[in-house]
Amino acid sequence: MIWLSLLACLVLVFVIYDLTQTKHAILRNFPIIGHFRYWLEAVGPELRQYIVTSNDEERPFSRDQRSWVYASSKQQNNYFGFGTDNNLEGSPGYLVIKQSSFPLEEPHKGAPGYDKLHMVPCAKILGGARKRRKAFRPKSIVNVGAMSYGSLSARAVEAINRGVAIAGAMQNTGEGGVASHHDHGGDLIWQLGTGYFGARDEAGRFSMEKLEAVVAKYPNIKGIEVKLSQGAKPGRGGVLPASKITDEISEIRGIPKGVDCISPPFHREFSDVDGLLDFVESIAEATGLPVGIKSAIGHEGFWDDLADEMAKGERGVDWIAIDGGEGGTGAAPLVFSDHVSLPFKVGFTRVYARFAKRGIADDVVWMGSGRLGFPAEVMLAMALGCDMIYVAREAMLSIGCIQAQKCQTGHCPTGVATQNKWLVRGLDPTDKGARLGNYLITLRKEVMWLSRACAEPHPGLVQLEHFEMLDDRYGGTCPRELFNYEASWGVPGEEHAGPLLVELSSRASHE
């Protein structure tokens, strides 16, 4: 009886609070019952994810896509039965891959070269065109894109590094600096954003001395990427909330605790193409490493200026990573994620065309990102001219992310995008690292299946004529026509990519 009295008193307290508070009209009008509305709103994404939506409906990743990533990462059966449930005939822009009548045979398990079949190295030498001292050929066409320590937990960062080590891929650090969690066997691309975290002086300006010290400390850094913008919020900069800044993050980034960490929307070290190229060349000269840039695509005059300067042959970037407006792991204002910057296919093709028309597309290693972590998307991106692919949210899914879309709250339920110790403890970096490795290897394997179905031994050789994009009138168009590509565009020329592709083509012709 006493428990019922206590419960009645508790309910009465809630009723009085709801009736007297002034922030929520629903609670004032509907005490107690109104709370259910807010609870249902809070778990709405989860309810829609598992109960309401169809297999291909949800964004950013459908149930079919998530299921494929989860099964691939766990080495489970990732096949789907009873045919496609996609609407092939009524979906404008639907991608179809046109297989060859004479596909290449895949080597049997145990046959010579089978163990290296799914490594799929990049066709170009990173830094080769500009003869950087530490130029190299990336071992994987698929690598993990920029996600910072701070936005991700320490265990998530470690899991990713362990996973790329297993798969022979690389991890982009994001703009949060390099930590010990990045040092578990995997190679790194160190990203420098506008805050220059890890390579900044006390005033927040770039410090070459500190950059060189970090490069010396972490020999697994294979390249440096200057971030101009990202697909999540281009032109906006970024914020790491004070609640996520631990003692370790403060030390790594060179920032104070207790206040939000702000990444400004612009670089203080340069303000035009000329300054950017001087900045890139100074880093390459000091470290010997290849240096590239990453950007979402907005105003296109910048790319004309960059291509014009690089066509002179004196200065240049070693790679260009294009991030589509549909990409971006970071939390962002809705209007930026929905409306600022071009989607990948549109943005990438416009930039690539500018370099191809000047005859210098082969001097650049092209990287693409923005929901490209699935075999068909990888294939089309490479036919458009990409040499390598970044995957980010797909990598998060492989290490346990359930697309709860709580990244901006610090309450990620799987411990991936949070610094909450209780939530982070549930993520085992060794187990999740193995899952990421499985996902990357499976993705490359299925890309190779598609490549061989098109009778090509490397996805870098697949032509745009192998694709068709359907319309809603029972027709279709080759992407070469859609994107105004000339006949020679999209496949690396022999000067920089020749040896590998010629060898593969010769080997395939004798299989």
C-alpha positions, 0 to 999 in steps of 0.5 A: 500500500505504501508503494502505491501511495509513493507512486501516486505522490510521484505522479502528482509531483509530475502533474504539478510540474507539467501544469506550472512549467512554461517551456512546453505547451503540450505538457501544460495541456496534457500532463504526464501523457504529453511526455509520451510524445517527446519519448516517441519523437526521441526514438522515432528514427529507431522505430522507423529504422526497424518497423516502418521503412522499406528495405530501400527507403531510409537515408542516408543508408537503407536497410539493404545497404546496412545489412550488406555492410553488417554481414560483410564485416562479420563474414556472414552470408551477404547474399540476398534471395528472391531477386531485387526489390528495387524498382528498376524501370521507374527510378530515374538515374538508376545505375546498370552495369553492362557486363561483357559476354566474355568475362574474365575467369577468377583464379581458384582458391589455392591458385597462384596469385589468389591470395593477392587477388583482392588487394587491388592496388592503386593504378597510380603512384601517389606523389609520382608525378611530382617526384616526391621523395616518399612517393608510393603506390597505395596498396588499396583502392579503398581507404577509410576517410577523414574522421577525427579523434574527438568526434570519434572515441579512442576505441573507434579510432583504434578499431579503424587503424587495426582494420586498415592494417588487416586490409592493407588500406590507409586511415585518414586521421581527420583534422583532429591530429594524430594520437597513439590510437592511430598507431596500431599497424595501419598507415595514415593520411594526416589531415590538416584542417583550418585549425592545424591541430597537432601542428599549431603554435600557441597562437593557433597558427601553422607550425612546420616545426611541430608538423615535422615532429609529429611526422618523425614520431609516427612513421606510419604517416604516408601523406598529408591532406590539406582540408579546404572543406567537407561534404557535411558543412562546406564553408562553415568550419567545425565545432568540437563541443567542450564536453568532448575535449578530454585531457588527451584531446587537449594535448594532441590538438594543442587547445584549451579544455573547458571551451568549444574547439572551433575550426574556422571556415578558412585557412589563415596561412593562405587565401588564394590558389597561389598561397595554397600551392606554396603551402603544399610545396613547403610541406612536401619539401620539408617532409618528402611526403605526398601532399593533397587537398580535400574539398567539397565543390561549390564555386567552380572558379577556384578549380579553373585557377588551380588547374591553370597554375598546375598546368605550368608544371612548377607546383601542384598537389599530389591528390585531390579528394572530392567530397560530395554534398551527400557525404560527411560524418560530421554533425551539421546545420540542416541547411548546409547538409541539405543544400550547400555544395554539389553531390559527388557525381556532379561535383567530381565530373566538373572538376575532373573535366577542367584538369582533363581539358588541360591535359594534366588529369593523369598528374593527379591521384583522384579520390572520391567520397560521399556514400561510395562504400558499395561495389557499384558506386566504387565502379562508377566513381573509378570509371569517372576518373577516381583512382581511390575511394574514401569510405567513412560512415560505411566504416562506422557501420562496420565497427558497430554504428546502427545509424542512430543519428545521435552523433551530435549529442555525445550519446552514441549508443554503440560508443563510436561517436562519443567520449562517454566512458560508459558508452565507449567501454562497449566497443572492443577495438580488436573485434571491431577492427577485424570487422572493418578489415573484413568489410574493406576486403569484401568490398574490394572483392566484389568490386573485382567481381564486377571488374572481371564481369566487364572483362577488365582485370582492374577497376581502373580499366573499366570504361564508362561504356560499361554503364547505363543510367536509366530514365523513367521512360524505358530508356537509358544514357551512357554516363559519358554522354550525361557528364560530357566526357571525351573518349579518353577521359576516366582511365589513367594514361600509360605515363603514370599508371601504365606499368601496373595496368599494362601488366594486368591487361597482359596477364588477363589476356593469357588467363 
